[in-house]
């Protein structure tokens, strides 16, 4: 079975704070992909990153960084020096080799609010 | 850039009406998906399609059907809309299995 858990339903921070969004996944497959998407108030989900299960290197892109740890089945997302424009719902998703036709399994999302 | 276009941003329908939600992608993607998004429940997969005229049920197909007559277009049909189908509907497409899914802006449907 494939499952993604985002335990944090809502997070509020003040601008310039760092914030980490947690993602824990479950799969029996050894080959899988993990994704993060951002959904701003406009509604469209925007792809942020994809990692495969064989690449545990952390990734940094500007103020965004991702920490992939297979030992704890986690793929956490950190925003450094948060800005108001980071306010959005963030979804973590999983696709494993056993997923039918490439479907994704999404977590329930974390609503991030960054106050000025 | 990949473009996934959903025909309506907002839609209001009455109970019992037949409702069509249209989705078009311009990147010749093989796979297309329909999700609904409800507060606290995240995205739930309704149906997906991996080729013209092919479809697969997702997790919550009851009350919905789909049509894919052309590669670029994937329609979601509510045969007889009910109030519990009031939701945000999101369409997505991907080039092939396991590839990145690209999403449309969503259709917020209200069934009165």
Interface residues (C-beta under 8 A of the other chain):
Chain A: X9 X33 X35 X37 X42 X43 X44 X45 X46 X47 X50 X91 X95 X99 X100 X101 X102 X103 X104 X106 X107 X108 X109
Chain B: X9 X31 X33 X40 X41 X42 X43 X45 X48 X50 X56 X58 X88 X90 X92 X94 X96 X97 X98 X99 X100 X101 X102 X103 X104 X105 X106 X108
